[in-house]
Amino acid sequence: MGNQSTPSARVKTLLRSPCRNSASWDGDQLAGLARVIDDGEMLAYMHWVLVNPKYQGMHVGSGLVERVKERYAGYIFLEVMPEESKNAPFYQRHGFTLMEDGRAMQIVTHS
């Protein structure tokens, strides 16, 4: 995201996208952004959680993930696929589990 005090053109584009975004602001400074793609009923995919380096370690990412979980609590699947395996423990702390024979992670709320 960078250390800019105002959102870059790229971040502004993300905020206007048809995907559902959850943002965390500190005044006019974007602290973090979670982007989710969903089918409107059953499956939601958290594409990414971005945290401004200035706000890392301040639970901004955790707050965003929890907001996404609340928003999609009625869905059967909430999935995320961390780009780096070192990020998997972060998502596991928020209830995601490793999918069998893969790296994608999900929360199953209904049988």
Backbone atoms as SQL, in Angstrom:
CREATE TABLE atoms (id INTEGER PRIMARY KEY, chain TEXT, resi INTEGER, resn TEXT, atom TEXT, x REAL, y REAL, z REAL);
INSERT INTO atoms VALUES
  (1, 'A', 1, 'MET', 'N', 0.805, -1.195, 0.000),
  (2, 'A', 1, 'MET', 'CA', 0.000, 0.000, 0.000),
  (3, 'A', 1, 'MET', 'C', 0.848, 1.260, 0.000),
  (4, 'A', 2, 'GLY', 'N', 2.020, 1.188, 0.562),
  (5, 'A', 2, 'GLY', 'CA', 2.865, 2.369, 0.625),
  (6, 'A', 2, 'GLY', 'C', 2.597, 3.180, 1.875),
  (7, 'A', 3, 'ASN', 'N', 3.353, 4.225, 2.037),
  (8, 'A', 3, 'ASN', 'CA', 3.236, 5.074, 3.219),
  (9, 'A', 3, 'ASN', 'C', 2.578, 6.408, 2.914),
  (10, 'A', 4, 'GLN', 'N', 1.800, 6.475, 1.881),
  (11, 'A', 4, 'GLN', 'CA', 1.203, 7.731, 1.484),
  (12, 'A', 4, 'GLN', 'C', 0.093, 8.136, 2.448),
  (13, 'A', 5, 'SER', 'N', -0.046, 9.437, 2.653),
  (14, 'A', 5, 'SER', 'CA', -1.092, 9.907, 3.553),
  (15, 'A', 5, 'SER', 'C', -2.457, 9.901, 2.876),
  (16, 'A', 6, 'THR', 'N', -2.488, 9.922, 1.559),
  (17, 'A', 6, 'THR', 'CA', -3.754, 9.825, 0.844),
  (18, 'A', 6, 'THR', 'C', -3.692, 8.605, -0.066),
  (19, 'A', 7, 'PRO', 'N', -4.837, 7.966, -0.319),
  (20, 'A', 7, 'PRO', 'CA', -4.833, 6.760, -1.154),
  (21, 'A', 7, 'PRO', 'C', -4.318, 7.035, -2.557),
  (22, 'A', 8, 'SER', 'N', -3.515, 6.100, -3.050),
  (23, 'A', 8, 'SER', 'CA', -2.995, 6.204, -4.411),
  (24, 'A', 8, 'SER', 'C', -4.121, 5.958, -5.401),
  (25, 'A', 9, 'ALA', 'N', -3.859, 6.231, -6.659),
  (26, 'A', 9, 'ALA', 'CA', -4.854, 5.982, -7.708),
  (27, 'A', 9, 'ALA', 'C', -5.244, 4.508, -7.727),
  (28, 'A', 10, 'ARG', 'N', -4.280, 3.627, -7.521),
  (29, 'A', 10, 'ARG', 'CA', -4.558, 2.190, -7.524),
  (30, 'A', 10, 'ARG', 'C', -5.512, 1.817, -6.377),
  (31, 'A', 11, 'VAL', 'N', -5.273, 2.359, -5.190),
  (32, 'A', 11, 'VAL', 'CA', -6.140, 2.076, -4.044),
  (33, 'A', 11, 'VAL', 'C', -7.527, 2.667, -4.285),
  (34, 'A', 12, 'LYS', 'N', -7.602, 3.854, -4.857),
  (35, 'A', 12, 'LYS', 'CA', -8.906, 4.456, -5.160),
  (36, 'A', 12, 'LYS', 'C', -9.680, 3.578, -6.137),
  (37, 'A', 13, 'THR', 'N', -8.994, 2.987, -7.097),
  (38, 'A', 13, 'THR', 'CA', -9.640, 2.074, -8.041),
  (39, 'A', 13, 'THR', 'C', -10.178, 0.854, -7.305),
  (40, 'A', 14, 'LEU', 'N', -9.390, 0.300, -6.404),
  (41, 'A', 14, 'LEU', 'CA', -9.846, -0.847, -5.618),
  (42, 'A', 14, 'LEU', 'C', -11.094, -0.515, -4.819),
  (43, 'A', 15, 'LEU', 'N', -11.120, 0.665, -4.226),
  (44, 'A', 15, 'LEU', 'CA', -12.262, 1.064, -3.411),
  (45, 'A', 15, 'LEU', 'C', -13.530, 1.226, -4.242),
  (46, 'A', 16, 'ARG', 'N', -13.393, 1.520, -5.541),
  (47, 'A', 16, 'ARG', 'CA', -14.556, 1.687, -6.420),
  (48, 'A', 16, 'ARG', 'C', -14.956, 0.387, -7.113),
  (49, 'A', 17, 'SER', 'N', -14.192, -0.681, -6.926),
  (50, 'A', 17, 'SER', 'CA', -14.427, -1.925, -7.664),
  (51, 'A', 17, 'SER', 'C', -15.753, -2.555, -7.267),
  (52, 'A', 18, 'PRO', 'N', -16.301, -3.419, -8.136),
  (53, 'A', 18, 'PRO', 'CA', -17.568, -4.075, -7.815),
  (54, 'A', 18, 'PRO', 'C', -17.435, -5.117, -6.705),
  (55, 'A', 19, 'CYS', 'N', -16.221, -5.452, -6.316),
  (56, 'A', 19, 'CYS', 'CA', -16.015, -6.365, -5.196),
  (57, 'A', 19, 'CYS', 'C', -16.387, -5.642, -3.912),
  (58, 'A', 20, 'ARG', 'N', -16.635, -6.410, -2.885),
  (59, 'A', 20, 'ARG', 'CA', -16.927, -5.793, -1.589),
  (60, 'A', 20, 'ARG', 'C', -15.603, -5.516, -0.886),
  (61, 'A', 21, 'ASN', 'N', -15.450, -4.273, -0.467),
  (62, 'A', 21, 'ASN', 'CA', -14.232, -3.870, 0.216),
  (63, 'A', 21, 'ASN', 'C', -14.568, -3.458, 1.635),
  (64, 'A', 22, 'SER', 'N', -13.677, -3.782, 2.533),
  (65, 'A', 22, 'SER', 'CA', -13.771, -3.316, 3.907),
  (66, 'A', 22, 'SER', 'C', -12.501, -2.535, 4.170),
  (67, 'A', 23, 'ALA', 'N', -12.645, -1.279, 4.523),
  (68, 'A', 23, 'ALA', 'CA', -11.473, -0.424, 4.712),
  (69, 'A', 23, 'ALA', 'C', -11.390, 0.048, 6.152),
  (70, 'A', 24, 'SER', 'N', -10.176, 0.297, 6.572),
  (71, 'A', 24, 'SER', 'CA', -9.916, 0.845, 7.901),
  (72, 'A', 24, 'SER', 'C', -9.165, 2.157, 7.702),
  (73, 'A', 25, 'TRP', 'N', -9.704, 3.224, 8.270),
  (74, 'A', 25, 'TRP', 'CA', -9.140, 4.554, 8.071),
  (75, 'A', 25, 'TRP', 'C', -8.650, 5.139, 9.387),
  (76, 'A', 26, 'ASP', 'N', -7.630, 5.947, 9.321),
  (77, 'A', 26, 'ASP', 'CA', -7.146, 6.746, 10.430),
  (78, 'A', 26, 'ASP', 'C', -7.220, 8.180, 9.929),
  (79, 'A', 27, 'GLY', 'N', -8.355, 8.816, 10.180),
  (80, 'A', 27, 'GLY', 'CA', -8.592, 10.129, 9.586),
  (81, 'A', 27, 'GLY', 'C', -8.704, 9.970, 8.090),
  (82, 'A', 28, 'ASP', 'N', -7.856, 10.662, 7.344),
  (83, 'A', 28, 'ASP', 'CA', -7.884, 10.549, 5.881),
  (84, 'A', 28, 'ASP', 'C', -6.835, 9.567, 5.362),
  (85, 'A', 29, 'GLN', 'N', -6.178, 8.846, 6.260),
  (86, 'A', 29, 'GLN', 'CA', -5.146, 7.889, 5.851),
  (87, 'A', 29, 'GLN', 'C', -5.708, 6.467, 5.878),
  (88, 'A', 30, 'LEU', 'N', -5.547, 5.772, 4.764),
  (89, 'A', 30, 'LEU', 'CA', -5.999, 4.391, 4.664),
  (90, 'A', 30, 'LEU', 'C', -5.037, 3.495, 5.437),
  (91, 'A', 31, 'ALA', 'N', -5.546, 2.830, 6.472),
  (92, 'A', 31, 'ALA', 'CA', -4.710, 1.949, 7.299),
  (93, 'A', 31, 'ALA', 'C', -4.705, 0.529, 6.755),
  (94, 'A', 32, 'GLY', 'N', -5.848, 0.087, 6.196),
  (95, 'A', 32, 'GLY', 'CA', -5.920, -1.268, 5.675),
  (96, 'A', 32, 'GLY', 'C', -7.138, -1.463, 4.797),
  (97, 'A', 33, 'LEU', 'N', -7.090, -2.536, 4.008),
  (98, 'A', 33, 'LEU', 'CA', -8.161, -2.825, 3.061),
  (99, 'A', 33, 'LEU', 'C', -8.280, -4.335, 2.876),
  (100, 'A', 34, 'ALA', 'N', -9.498, -4.845, 2.982),
  (101, 'A', 34, 'ALA', 'CA', -9.773, -6.250, 2.673),
  (102, 'A', 34, 'ALA', 'C', -10.712, -6.260, 1.473),
  (103, 'A', 35, 'ARG', 'N', -10.438, -7.130, 0.514),
  (104, 'A', 35, 'ARG', 'CA', -11.242, -7.217, -0.704),
  (105, 'A', 35, 'ARG', 'C', -11.853, -8.601, -0.794),
  (106, 'A', 36, 'VAL', 'N', -13.168, -8.661, -1.019),
  (107, 'A', 36, 'VAL', 'CA', -13.890, -9.929, -1.055),
  (108, 'A', 36, 'VAL', 'C', -14.719, -10.020, -2.323),
  (109, 'A', 37, 'ILE', 'N', -14.686, -11.178, -2.940),
  (110, 'A', 37, 'ILE', 'CA', -15.504, -11.499, -4.102),
  (111, 'A', 37, 'ILE', 'C', -16.502, -12.556, -3.625),
  (112, 'A', 38, 'ASP', 'N', -17.786, -12.367, -3.950),
  (113, 'A', 38, 'ASP', 'CA', -18.766, -13.360, -3.502),
  (114, 'A', 38, 'ASP', 'C', -19.788, -13.648, -4.587),
  (115, 'A', 39, 'ASP', 'N', -20.510, -14.754, -4.406),
  (116, 'A', 39, 'ASP', 'CA', -21.541, -15.127, -5.371),
  (117, 'A', 39, 'ASP', 'C', -22.921, -14.647, -4.940),
  (118, 'A', 40, 'GLY', 'N', -22.978, -13.895, -3.871),
  (119, 'A', 40, 'GLY', 'CA', -24.240, -13.328, -3.417),
  (120, 'A', 40, 'GLY', 'C', -25.037, -14.221, -2.484),
  (121, 'A', 41, 'GLU', 'N', -24.566, -15.430, -2.225),
  (122, 'A', 41, 'GLU', 'CA', -25.363, -16.330, -1.404),
  (123, 'A', 41, 'GLU', 'C', -24.576, -17.395, -0.640),
  (124, 'A', 42, 'MET', 'N', -23.626, -18.058, -1.293),
  (125, 'A', 42, 'MET', 'CA', -23.052, -19.257, -0.719),
  (126, 'A', 42, 'MET', 'C', -21.535, -19.182, -0.497),
  (127, 'A', 43, 'LEU', 'N', -20.800, -18.580, -1.415),
  (128, 'A', 43, 'LEU', 'CA', -19.346, -18.590, -1.377),
  (129, 'A', 43, 'LEU', 'C', -18.794, -17.172, -1.422),
  (130, 'A', 44, 'ALA', 'N', -17.887, -16.896, -0.506),
  (131, 'A', 44, 'ALA', 'CA', -17.166, -15.621, -0.515),
  (132, 'A', 44, 'ALA', 'C', -15.679, -15.940, -0.471),
  (133, 'A', 45, 'TYR', 'N', -14.920, -15.214, -1.259),
  (134, 'A', 45, 'TYR', 'CA', -13.487, -15.421, -1.355),
  (135, 'A', 45, 'TYR', 'C', -12.784, -14.123, -0.970),
  (136, 'A', 46, 'MET', 'N', -12.047, -14.156, 0.130),
  (137, 'A', 46, 'MET', 'CA', -11.291, -12.984, 0.543),
  (138, 'A', 46, 'MET', 'C', -10.022, -12.951, -0.296),
  (139, 'A', 47, 'HIS', 'N', -10.016, -12.053, -1.238),
  (140, 'A', 47, 'HIS', 'CA', -8.925, -11.978, -2.206),
  (141, 'A', 47, 'HIS', 'C', -7.635, -11.521, -1.557),
  (142, 'A', 48, 'TRP', 'N', -7.716, -10.512, -0.714),
  (143, 'A', 48, 'TRP', 'CA', -6.526, -10.081, 0.015),
  (144, 'A', 48, 'TRP', 'C', -6.888, -9.193, 1.185),
  (145, 'A', 49, 'VAL', 'N', -5.929, -9.100, 2.099),
  (146, 'A', 49, 'VAL', 'CA', -5.962, -8.151, 3.208),
  (147, 'A', 49, 'VAL', 'C', -4.647, -7.373, 3.118),
  (148, 'A', 50, 'LEU', 'N', -4.770, -6.085, 2.910),
  (149, 'A', 50, 'LEU', 'CA', -3.594, -5.216, 2.797),
  (150, 'A', 50, 'LEU', 'C', -3.555, -4.281, 4.007),
  (151, 'A', 51, 'VAL', 'N', -2.382, -4.124, 4.597),
  (152, 'A', 51, 'VAL', 'CA', -2.231, -3.199, 5.716),
  (153, 'A', 51, 'VAL', 'C', -1.075, -2.260, 5.410),
  (154, 'A', 52, 'ASN', 'N', -1.341, -0.981, 5.525),
  (155, 'A', 52, 'ASN', 'CA', -0.309, 0.032, 5.362),
  (156, 'A', 52, 'ASN', 'C', 0.819, -0.295, 6.341),
  (157, 'A', 53, 'PRO', 'N', 2.064, -0.344, 5.882),
  (158, 'A', 53, 'PRO', 'CA', 3.185, -0.679, 6.775),
  (159, 'A', 53, 'PRO', 'C', 3.204, 0.146, 8.068),
  (160, 'A', 54, 'LYS', 'N', 2.759, 1.372, 7.997),
  (161, 'A', 54, 'LYS', 'CA', 2.723, 2.236, 9.189),
  (162, 'A', 54, 'LYS', 'C', 1.807, 1.667, 10.272),
  (163, 'A', 55, 'TYR', 'N', 0.824, 0.844, 9.880),
  (164, 'A', 55, 'TYR', 'CA', -0.166, 0.315, 10.820),
  (165, 'A', 55, 'TYR', 'C', 0.006, -1.175, 11.108),
  (166, 'A', 56, 'GLN', 'N', 1.039, -1.788, 10.563),
  (167, 'A', 56, 'GLN', 'CA', 1.258, -3.201, 10.823),
  (168, 'A', 56, 'GLN', 'C', 1.598, -3.406, 12.292),
  (169, 'A', 57, 'GLY', 'N', 1.098, -4.501, 12.841),
  (170, 'A', 57, 'GLY', 'CA', 1.298, -4.795, 14.258),
  (171, 'A', 57, 'GLY', 'C', 0.293, -4.114, 15.162),
  (172, 'A', 58, 'MET', 'N', -0.677, -3.410, 14.580),
  (173, 'A', 58, 'MET', 'CA', -1.684, -2.688, 15.365),
  (174, 'A', 58, 'MET', 'C', -3.060, -3.337, 15.247),
  (175, 'A', 59, 'HIS', 'N', -3.118, -4.573, 14.791),
  (176, 'A', 59, 'HIS', 'CA', -4.350, -5.368, 14.671),
  (177, 'A', 59, 'HIS', 'C', -5.328, -4.846, 13.622),
  (178, 'A', 60, 'VAL', 'N', -4.839, -4.041, 12.695),
  (179, 'A', 60, 'VAL', 'CA', -5.686, -3.544, 11.606),
  (180, 'A', 60, 'VAL', 'C', -6.148, -4.716, 10.744),
  (181, 'A', 61, 'GLY', 'N', -5.229, -5.592, 10.352),
  (182, 'A', 61, 'GLY', 'CA', -5.583, -6.759, 9.537),
  (183, 'A', 61, 'GLY', 'C', -6.569, -7.662, 10.253),
  (184, 'A', 62, 'SER', 'N', -6.365, -7.888, 11.533),
  (185, 'A', 62, 'SER', 'CA', -7.282, -8.725, 12.312),
  (186, 'A', 62, 'SER', 'C', -8.680, -8.116, 12.350),
  (187, 'A', 63, 'GLY', 'N', -8.741, -6.813, 12.523),
  (188, 'A', 63, 'GLY', 'CA', -10.042, -6.150, 12.535),
  (189, 'A', 63, 'GLY', 'C', -10.759, -6.283, 11.206),
  (190, 'A', 64, 'LEU', 'N', -10.024, -6.164, 10.116),
  (191, 'A', 64, 'LEU', 'CA', -10.616, -6.304, 8.787),
  (192, 'A', 64, 'LEU', 'C', -11.133, -7.719, 8.571),
  (193, 'A', 65, 'VAL', 'N', -10.335, -8.716, 8.950),
  (194, 'A', 65, 'VAL', 'CA', -10.761, -10.111, 8.783),
  (195, 'A', 65, 'VAL', 'C', -12.014, -10.383, 9.601),
  (196, 'A', 66, 'GLU', 'N', -12.075, -9.884, 10.812),
  (197, 'A', 66, 'GLU', 'CA', -13.255, -10.113, 11.652),
  (198, 'A', 66, 'GLU', 'C', -14.490, -9.437, 11.064),
  (199, 'A', 67, 'ARG', 'N', -14.329, -8.259, 10.477),
  (200, 'A', 67, 'ARG', 'CA', -15.468, -7.602, 9.816),
  (201, 'A', 67, 'ARG', 'C', -15.957, -8.421, 8.631),
  (202, 'A', 68, 'VAL', 'N', -15.027, -8.969, 7.856),
  (203, 'A', 68, 'VAL', 'CA', -15.401, -9.812, 6.720),
  (204, 'A', 68, 'VAL', 'C', -16.133, -11.056, 7.222),
  (205, 'A', 69, 'LYS', 'N', -15.631, -11.679, 8.268),
  (206, 'A', 69, 'LYS', 'CA', -16.289, -12.872, 8.821),
  (207, 'A', 69, 'LYS', 'C', -17.719, -12.555, 9.265),
  (208, 'A', 70, 'GLU', 'N', -17.914, -11.402, 9.898),
  (209, 'A', 70, 'GLU', 'CA', -19.264, -10.992, 10.311),
  (210, 'A', 70, 'GLU', 'C', -20.161, -10.800, 9.092),
  (211, 'A', 71, 'ARG', 'N', -19.645, -10.116, 8.083),
  (212, 'A', 71, 'ARG', 'CA', -20.425, -9.824, 6.880),
  (213, 'A', 71, 'ARG', 'C', -20.893, -11.103, 6.189),
  (214, 'A', 72, 'TYR', 'N', -20.050, -12.149, 6.198),
  (215, 'A', 72, 'TYR', 'CA', -20.340, -13.381, 5.468),
  (216, 'A', 72, 'TYR', 'C', -20.692, -14.549, 6.389),
  (217, 'A', 73, 'ALA', 'N', -21.125, -14.266, 7.592),
  (218, 'A', 73, 'ALA', 'CA', -21.448, -15.319, 8.565),
  (219, 'A', 73, 'ALA', 'C', -22.545, -16.255, 8.062),
  (220, 'A', 74, 'GLY', 'N', -23.433, -15.795, 7.218),
  (221, 'A', 74, 'GLY', 'CA', -24.515, -16.621, 6.697),
  (222, 'A', 74, 'GLY', 'C', -24.150, -17.445, 5.482),
  (223, 'A', 75, 'TYR', 'N', -22.969, -17.270, 4.962),
  (224, 'A', 75, 'TYR', 'CA', -22.524, -18.021, 3.783),
  (225, 'A', 75, 'TYR', 'C', -22.012, -19.399, 4.215),
  (226, 'A', 76, 'ILE', 'N', -22.061, -20.354, 3.329),
  (227, 'A', 76, 'ILE', 'CA', -21.546, -21.688, 3.629),
  (228, 'A', 76, 'ILE', 'C', -20.025, -21.667, 3.669),
  (229, 'A', 77, 'PHE', 'N', -19.397, -20.997, 2.708),
  (230, 'A', 77, 'PHE', 'CA', -17.938, -20.967, 2.622),
  (231, 'A', 77, 'PHE', 'C', -17.412, -19.545, 2.623),
  (232, 'A', 78, 'LEU', 'N', -16.386, -19.327, 3.417),
  (233, 'A', 78, 'LEU', 'CA', -15.574, -18.122, 3.344),
  (234, 'A', 78, 'LEU', 'C', -14.158, -18.637, 3.154),
  (235, 'A', 79, 'GLU', 'N', -13.564, -18.320, 2.006),
  (236, 'A', 79, 'GLU', 'CA', -12.261, -18.870, 1.654),
  (237, 'A', 79, 'GLU', 'C', -11.228, -17.768, 1.478),
  (238, 'A', 80, 'VAL', 'N', -9.987, -18.168, 1.688),
  (239, 'A', 80, 'VAL', 'CA', -8.841, -17.292, 1.451),
  (240, 'A', 80, 'VAL', 'C', -7.689, -18.187, 1.006),
  (241, 'A', 81, 'MET', 'N', -6.872, -17.678, 0.109),
  (242, 'A', 81, 'MET', 'CA', -5.687, -18.413, -0.302),
  (243, 'A', 81, 'MET', 'C', -4.482, -17.486, -0.140),
  (244, 'A', 82, 'PRO', 'N', -3.804, -17.578, 0.992),
  (245, 'A', 82, 'PRO', 'CA', -2.649, -16.701, 1.196),
  (246, 'A', 82, 'PRO', 'C', -1.599, -16.930, 0.106),
  (247, 'A', 83, 'GLU', 'N', -1.052, -15.856, -0.385),
  (248, 'A', 83, 'GLU', 'CA', -0.034, -15.964, -1.424),
  (249, 'A', 83, 'GLU', 'C', 1.269, -16.519, -0.873),
  (250, 'A', 84, 'GLU', 'N', 1.504, -16.318, 0.405),
  (251, 'A', 84, 'GLU', 'CA', 2.718, -16.811, 1.040),
  (252, 'A', 84, 'GLU', 'C', 2.341, -17.694, 2.213),
  (253, 'A', 85, 'SER', 'N', 2.954, -18.883, 2.305),
  (254, 'A', 85, 'SER', 'CA', 2.605, -19.816, 3.372),
  (255, 'A', 85, 'SER', 'C', 2.873, -19.225, 4.752),
  (256, 'A', 86, 'LYS', 'N', 3.789, -18.268, 4.854),
  (257, 'A', 86, 'LYS', 'CA', 4.076, -17.662, 6.155),
  (258, 'A', 86, 'LYS', 'C', 2.874, -16.893, 6.709),
  (259, 'A', 87, 'ASN', 'N', 1.897, -16.566, 5.850),
  (260, 'A', 87, 'ASN', 'CA', 0.705, -15.851, 6.296),
  (261, 'A', 87, 'ASN', 'C', -0.410, -16.778, 6.775),
  (262, 'A', 88, 'ALA', 'N', -0.280, -18.078, 6.537),
  (263, 'A', 88, 'ALA', 'CA', -1.326, -19.024, 6.934),
  (264, 'A', 88, 'ALA', 'C', -1.639, -18.966, 8.426),
  (265, 'A', 89, 'PRO', 'N', -0.655, -18.887, 9.330),
  (266, 'A', 89, 'PRO', 'CA', -0.988, -18.827, 10.763),
  (267, 'A', 89, 'PRO', 'C', -1.872, -17.633, 11.133),
  (268, 'A', 90, 'PHE', 'N', -1.707, -16.515, 10.446),
  (269, 'A', 90, 'PHE', 'CA', -2.572, -15.352, 10.696),
  (270, 'A', 90, 'PHE', 'C', -4.036, -15.722, 10.467),
  (271, 'A', 91, 'TYR', 'N', -4.319, -16.371, 9.341),
  (272, 'A', 91, 'TYR', 'CA', -5.689, -16.743, 9.022),
  (273, 'A', 91, 'TYR', 'C', -6.184, -17.866, 9.931),
  (274, 'A', 92, 'GLN', 'N', -5.303, -18.777, 10.314),
  (275, 'A', 92, 'GLN', 'CA', -5.691, -19.842, 11.237),
  (276, 'A', 92, 'GLN', 'C', -6.110, -19.263, 12.583),
  (277, 'A', 93, 'ARG', 'N', -5.455, -18.214, 13.028),
  (278, 'A', 93, 'ARG', 'CA', -5.855, -17.564, 14.289),
  (279, 'A', 93, 'ARG', 'C', -7.261, -16.992, 14.200),
  (280, 'A', 94, 'HIS', 'N', -7.740, -16.772, 12.991),
  (281, 'A', 94, 'HIS', 'CA', -9.083, -16.230, 12.785),
  (282, 'A', 94, 'HIS', 'C', -10.092, -17.310, 12.405),
  (283, 'A', 95, 'GLY', 'N', -9.730, -18.583, 12.589),
  (284, 'A', 95, 'GLY', 'CA', -10.679, -19.676, 12.391),
  (285, 'A', 95, 'GLY', 'C', -10.612, -20.402, 11.067),
  (286, 'A', 96, 'PHE', 'N', -9.767, -19.969, 10.158),
  (287, 'A', 96, 'PHE', 'CA', -9.632, -20.665, 8.880),
  (288, 'A', 96, 'PHE', 'C', -8.837, -21.951, 9.093),
  (289, 'A', 97, 'THR', 'N', -9.170, -22.979, 8.326),
  (290, 'A', 97, 'THR', 'CA', -8.444, -24.244, 8.413),
  (291, 'A', 97, 'THR', 'C', -7.904, -24.599, 7.033),
  (292, 'A', 98, 'LEU', 'N', -6.821, -25.356, 7.027),
  (293, 'A', 98, 'LEU', 'CA', -6.251, -25.797, 5.764),
  (294, 'A', 98, 'LEU', 'C', -7.202, -26.774, 5.094),
  (295, 'A', 99, 'MET', 'N', -7.437, -26.577, 3.818),
  (296, 'A', 99, 'MET', 'CA', -8.279, -27.489, 3.053),
  (297, 'A', 99, 'MET', 'C', -7.457, -28.735, 2.726),
  (298, 'A', 100, 'GLU', 'N', -8.115, -29.880, 2.723),
  (299, 'A', 100, 'GLU', 'CA', -7.426, -31.128, 2.445),
  (300, 'A', 100, 'GLU', 'C', -6.745, -31.072, 1.080),
  (301, 'A', 101, 'ASP', 'N', -5.489, -31.462, 1.042),
  (302, 'A', 101, 'ASP', 'CA', -4.711, -31.553, -0.190),
  (303, 'A', 101, 'ASP', 'C', -4.636, -30.234, -0.952),
  (304, 'A', 102, 'GLY', 'N', -4.490, -29.142, -0.229),
  (305, 'A', 102, 'GLY', 'CA', -4.356, -27.856, -0.910),
  (306, 'A', 102, 'GLY', 'C', -3.876, -26.796, 0.048),
  (307, 'A', 103, 'ARG', 'N', -3.678, -25.611, -0.461),
  (308, 'A', 103, 'ARG', 'CA', -3.258, -24.504, 0.377),
  (309, 'A', 103, 'ARG', 'C', -4.383, -23.514, 0.625),
  (310, 'A', 104, 'ALA', 'N', -5.461, -23.644, -0.091),
  (311, 'A', 104, 'ALA', 'CA', -6.585, -22.745, 0.135),
  (312, 'A', 104, 'ALA', 'C', -7.150, -22.997, 1.525),
  (313, 'A', 105, 'MET', 'N', -7.748, -21.976, 2.105),
  (314, 'A', 105, 'MET', 'CA', -8.307, -22.089, 3.452),
  (315, 'A', 105, 'MET', 'C', -9.751, -21.647, 3.413),
  (316, 'A', 106, 'GLN', 'N', -10.562, -22.174, 4.332),
  (317, 'A', 106, 'GLN', 'CA', -11.976, -21.821, 4.329),
  (318, 'A', 106, 'GLN', 'C', -12.563, -21.918, 5.725),
  (319, 'A', 107, 'ILE', 'N', -13.694, -21.274, 5.900),
  (320, 'A', 107, 'ILE', 'CA', -14.538, -21.438, 7.083),
  (321, 'A', 107, 'ILE', 'C', -15.838, -22.025, 6.557),
  (322, 'A', 108, 'VAL', 'N', -16.279, -23.144, 7.114),
  (323, 'A', 108, 'VAL', 'CA', -17.539, -23.760, 6.740),
  (324, 'A', 108, 'VAL', 'C', -18.515, -23.484, 7.875),
  (325, 'A', 109, 'THR', 'N', -19.583, -22.751, 7.596),
  (326, 'A', 109, 'THR', 'CA', -20.527, -22.380, 8.645),
  (327, 'A', 109, 'THR', 'C', -21.799, -23.208, 8.632),
  (328, 'A', 110, 'HIS', 'N', -22.073, -23.941, 7.556),
  (329, 'A', 110, 'HIS', 'CA', -23.269, -24.777, 7.451),
  (330, 'A', 110, 'HIS', 'C', -22.893, -26.112, 6.841),
  (331, 'A', 111, 'SER', 'N', -23.517, -27.178, 7.292),
  (332, 'A', 111, 'SER', 'CA', -23.245, -28.509, 6.712),
  (333, 'A', 111, 'SER', 'C', -24.026, -28.733, 5.463);
